[in-house]
Amino acid sequence: MSYPIRPIVPDEFPAFARVWERASNFDAKEDELDTLASVFEFDRSFGAFDGDRMVDYHIESDGAMDNWTPRTT
């Protein structure tokens, strides 16, 4: 089975956050998600999708997200 991979768009940030929290075993607080959203590089962040559901992701960063751990689920 293959999963389409494409850039994450701003409307998909909540879905990304849910996948990121599960992958990190982390329960982000609302203000932490707001901070992440403010430095999130949508044009350098990709999601893998099963239909309309994001199931994996990859983040590239120029350093603005150094305090966040990029990983795949």
C-alpha positions as CSV (number, residue, x, y, z in Angstrom):
1,M,0.0,0.0,0.0
2,S,1.3,3.4,-0.8
3,Y,0.5,6.7,0.8
4,P,0.5,10.0,-1.1
5,I,3.1,12.4,0.2
6,R,2.5,16.2,-0.1
7,P,3.2,19.4,1.7
8,I,1.1,20.1,4.8
9,V,-1.2,23.1,4.4
10,P,-2.2,25.4,7.3
11,D,-5.7,23.9,7.5
12,E,-4.0,20.5,8.3
13,F,-1.9,21.8,11.2
14,P,-4.3,20.3,13.8
15,A,-4.0,16.9,12.1
16,F,-0.3,17.2,12.1
17,A,-0.3,18.1,15.8
18,R,-2.3,15.0,16.6
19,V,0.1,12.7,14.7
20,W,3.1,14.5,16.2
21,E,1.8,14.1,19.7
22,R,1.2,10.4,19.2
23,A,4.7,9.9,17.7
24,S,6.3,11.8,20.5
25,N,4.2,10.4,23.3
26,F,3.6,14.0,24.2
27,D,0.5,15.9,25.2
28,A,1.1,19.4,23.9
29,K,-0.6,22.3,25.7
30,E,-2.5,24.8,23.6
31,D,0.1,27.6,24.0
32,E,2.9,25.1,22.9
33,L,0.9,24.3,19.8
34,D,0.4,28.0,19.1
35,T,4.2,28.5,19.4
36,L,4.9,25.6,17.1
37,A,2.3,26.9,14.6
38,S,4.0,30.3,14.6
39,V,7.4,28.8,13.4
40,F,6.1,25.9,11.4
41,E,7.4,25.9,7.9
42,F,4.5,24.6,5.8
43,D,6.5,24.6,2.6
44,R,9.1,22.4,4.1
45,S,6.8,20.0,6.0
46,F,5.3,16.9,4.3
47,G,2.5,14.6,5.3
48,A,1.7,11.0,4.2
49,F,-2.0,10.5,3.8
50,D,-4.3,7.5,4.0
51,G,-7.3,9.1,2.2
52,D,-7.8,12.4,4.0
53,R,-6.1,11.2,7.2
54,M,-2.5,12.2,7.9
55,V,-0.6,9.1,9.1
56,D,3.0,10.2,9.0
57,Y,5.0,13.3,8.5
58,H,8.5,14.7,7.9
59,I,9.7,18.2,8.9
60,E,12.6,20.2,7.5
61,S,13.7,23.3,9.4
62,D,16.1,26.1,9.1
63,G,16.6,26.1,12.8
64,A,13.5,28.0,14.0
65,M,12.1,24.7,15.3
66,D,15.3,23.6,17.1
67,N,13.4,23.0,20.3
68,W,10.9,20.7,18.6
69,T,11.9,17.1,17.6
70,P,11.2,16.3,14.0
71,R,10.4,12.6,13.6
72,T,8.2,10.3,11.7
73,T,5.5,8.2,13.3
